[in-house]
């Protein structure tokens, strides 16, 4: 079996597929890629117990067909050091010796029989999948806005992912860890039916990083399994089991006061003041008036304190409220507009952060629970 392939194309595909391979595997063969040659196309597959990713790479001068496994880390590290050029793979089917020829050298690997590589098994599910096609950037954007808000608490497994709430006229991405929540509604994505499923964080990361350069993606979903296919990749994953909390119910609808402020100015001020807060508590205090906001942080352990003022517009009475510096920075980092609005009510109710203007046919809202402030 023999073929020629672009080293850059192969490296890009192998690097992408390596993202699903665990650093430690209980089954040794899963440390490898499965490479399958058929015609003028090479398939590169990597998997763990819940995810499988296959990349398609065009080859030339292909002779023969077959499957073999090669250590993933070794192949990626090798290709990383090869300048962009055509390289030739020559695989001996009996000894499984791989000879790789390139312009200024030759390398040798020993393969593993491809028949030893396991077949990916999705979870048993008799439901008919919901299928639709959409621009990849719409999926990636929804994940960009929500992934940071997912829980890392192992005692709340259903919150350790992003919820896909799909209806015929829109798709909602939601994530929460009970202290912050994001809801992003995209009316540019349409499906023929209704389904809700929870995408694990590893799967979200693969979708966001691997599929970003593809124009469109075909999605097939049940409550237990998902498949995403594009021109270059096919990704299969198992979904999280459980019932996701009703995210709409916790978003207040009656916060009467609106704060408008420059996002970058607020973010840099929060970062600077955040240096002086107690790292175990992360409280920053905000005193908001009609045309300015005063921010204070203090650390009683080392007797340090910081104050800053930044201009704003506020249509309510003077209000003092506290937020976590860490969580607030996370929200401000992913907000897409230069100006943002914050809907507030009182120091005990959450703030609703929104872009100054939503993109057409979308709606983004981020909720942040307040922290107790006894004095300023």
N, C-alpha and C positions, 0 to 999 in steps of 0.2 A: 504494500500500500504506500502510495507516494503522492505528494501534492506540494504546490508552491502557494505561499500566502504572504500578504503584506504584514510585516512585523508590527507596524503601528496599529493596523486594524485588529490583528490578533491580540495585541496587548490591551487595547481598549476593551475588547469583548471579555478577555480573561479577567481583567481588573474588575469589571462590572459584575461578572458572575461570582467572583470570589467574595462578594459582599454577603452572600447567603451562607457561606461555609463557616462553621463555628471554629474558633481557635483550638478547641479540644473536642474530639468526637469519640463516642463510645465504640463506634464502628469505624475501624481504621480506614477502610476504603473511601469514606466520606471526606478524608483529607485530600482527595483527588478530584480533578475534573474528569468527566466522561467526555471524550472527543469521538464524534461519530461522523464519518465521511460518507457522503452519498452524492454521486454526480459531482457537480462543481460547487457544492456547499458543505461547509464544516459546521457541525453543531457542537457547542460547548455547554455542558450542563454541570451545575453545582447544586447541592441540596443539603438540607438538614432534616430533622424529623418532621418539620411543619412547613417548609418552604422549598420550592424548586424553581431555579432560574435557568433558562436556556437562551444562548445567544447564537445568532446566525452570521457566519462570515463567508464571503465569497472566496473561492480558491481557483487556481488555474493549474493546468497540466496534471489534473487528478488522474491517478491510475489505481484502480481497485476500489473496494469499499470495505468498511469494517468499523469496529469500535475498540477503543483502548482507553485506559486511565493513566493519568500523569499527575504527579504531585502538584497541587495548585500553587502553593507558595513558591516552589522552585521555578515553575514555569513563569509566573508573574515577575519574579525577581530577575530572571534571565532576560525576558523580553523588555523589561524596563531599561536595560543597559544596551540594547541593540538599536543602532540608528535606523531610521525609517528606510526600509529596503525590502526586497523580496527574499524570503527564506524558504528553504526546501526541507520538508519532513519526509524521511524514508523509514518506514516501520517494517521490521521483519516479523511476519505473523507467527512464526514458530518460536523464536527466542524472545519476542516482544522488545527487542532493542530498537531504540529510536535514534537515528542519526539526523542532526540538524545542520545544514550547510548554509552559510551566509557569506557575504562578500570577503571578509577577512578572517574567517575562522570556521571551526567545526565544533559541535557539542554533541554530547551523547547522554541519553536518559534510558532508564529501563522502565518499561510500562507495566501496568497491571492489566490482566485480561478484562475486557469491558463487560463480560458476562457476570463478573463479580459485583458490578455496581447495582445497587438496589433500584427497584422501580418506585417512583413516588406514588404514595397512596393517599388519596384525599379521604376525608371523613365520610362515612356512610350517610347519604342524604338522598331521599327519594323525591325531594321537591324539584320542580322544574325550574331551571335557572332563569334569572332575569338578565337579558342581554341588551346592551346598547353601545353605541360608539360616540366618542366625544373628543374634542381637542385635548391633547395631553396636558397642555398648560393649565387647563381648568382644574384637573385633578391635582396637579402639582401646587397650584396656588391655594387650593383648599387645605392641603396638608401643611403648607408653609404657615398659614394663619393659625392652625389648630394644634400641631404636634407638641408645642411647648407646654400646653395646658393639660396634657394627659397626666394621669396619676402615676407615681412610681411606688405606690403603697401596695405591697403584695397581698394585703388583706382586702383590697378592693380590686380584684382582678378584672372585672368588667370595665373599670375605668382606665385600665392600662393600655388604652388604644384610642383611636379616633372612630367615632360613630358615623357611619354613612347612612343617612336617612333619605331614601330615594322614593320620589313620587313621580307621577307622569309629567308634571310640569316644572319640577325643580329637584335639586339635590342639595341637602343640607349636611355640612360637616360640623361635628360638635365634639368638644373635648372638655373635660373638667377634672379637677382633683379636689373639689368641694371648696377650695379657697379662691380659685379663679376658674372662669368658664369662657369658652369661645363658641359662638354660633355664626357660621358663615353660610348664607343661603345663596345658591347659584341657580338662577332661572334659565341659564343658557344650556344646562344639561337636562336632557329629557330621556325618560325610559317609558316602556309600555305598561309598566306595572308598579306596584309598591313593595318595597322591602327595606328592612333595617338590619344592619350588620356592623360588627365591631372589628375594625382592622387593627391587628397587633402593631406595636411600635416598630419592630424589625421589618415587617412588611411595608409599613408606611415609609420607612427610610429607603428601602429598595425602590419603591415606586418614585419617590421624589428625586433620588440621585441617579437612577439608571435610566428611567424613561424620559427624562427632561428634554432630551434632544429630539425625540420622536414627535412627529406632528399630530398623529391621532393614536388613540388606544381603543381597542375593543374590550369591553368589560363583560364578564359573565359571573353572576353572583347568586349564591343561595345563602341561607342563614349560617351555613357551616364552612363553605368553601368559596374561593374566589380565583378567577383566572383573568390575567391582563395580557393582551397580545398586541404587539406593534410590528412594524416592518422588521425590526431587528431583534426583538426579545419576546419571550413568553415566560410569564411569571405565574406560578401557582402557589397558593398559600391556604392554610387552615385559619379560620376566624375564631375569635374569642367567643366562648359560650356564656350565656347569661342575658339578663334583661337590662338594657341601659336605662339609667334614670331619666325621668322626664325633664329634659334640660329647659324646655320652654317655661315650665311652671316656676322656676326659681329666678327668672329674669323679671324684675319689677317693671311695671308699666306706668307708674305714677311718680317718677322722680321729677319734681317740678322745676328744678333750677339747672341752668346750663352754663358750664364753664367752657370757654373757647380759648385755646392756647397753642402756641407754636410747639410742635412736637420735639424738634431738635433742641430748642432752648430748655424745655422741661427735662428732656432726657439727660443732657449734660449737667444740669443743676442737680438732678436726682443722683447721678453718678458721683459728683463731687461730695455732696452732703453724705452720701451713702458710705464714704470712707470712715465717717465718724460715728456711725451707729453701732450699737451692740450687735456683733455678728450672730449671736445666738437668737436674737429677737428681731433684728432687721427693721425696726420701726422708724419711719420718717413721718414727721408731723407737718401738716399743711394748714396754714391760716389764709383763707381765701376771701378777698374783698372785691369790690366792683372792678378795679383796674389793675390789681397786682396780687401775686401769690407769694407768701413768705414760707420758706421751707426750712425746717430745723431737724437736726440729728444730733444725738448726744450718746455718749457711752460712759455710764457712771463708774465702770470698772477702772478705766484709766483717766477719768476726769477730762475727756475731750468733748468738744462741741463745735458745731458749724451751723451757720445761717446763710441763706441766700434769698434774694428777691428776684422775681421774674414777672414781666408784664403779662396780663391776661384780660379777658372780658368775662364778667360773671354777673348774672341777672338776679341773684338771690341775696339774702342778708348775709352778713359776715359769718363764715363757717369755718370751724376747726375740725379736721378729720385726720386720721392716721392710716397709712398704707405700708405694706411691706416694700422696702426698697428693692429687694430682689425681684419680686413678682411684678412690680410696677415697671422696672427696666425691661423685663421680658415682654410686656405688653407694648411698651413704646418702641421697642426694637422692631417689631413686626408690623406696626401700623403703616399703611401704605401712603398716607398723605402728609403734607408739610404741617397742616393744622389739624387738630383733633378737637372733638367736643366730649365733655364728660357730664353726664346727667347725674345730679346729686339730689339728695333729700335731706338727710341729717347724718350726724356722725356714726349712727348705728346701722345705716343701710348701705348696701353696696353701691359702688360707682359703676356707671355704664359708659365705657369708652367706645367711641365711634370715630371713623374717619370724617373729615369735614364734608366730604362728598363721596358717596358710594359709586363704584363703577356701574355702568348700565346693567340692569337686570341682576344686580347682586345686593346683598345686605350683610354687613359685618358688624357684630357687636361683641365686645369683650367685657366681662363682668369681673370685678375685683372686690372681695370682701374687705371691709375696713378693720382696723385694729384699734383697740381701746386707747384713748388719749385722755389722761387725767389733768394735764396742764400743758402749756406751751412755753 
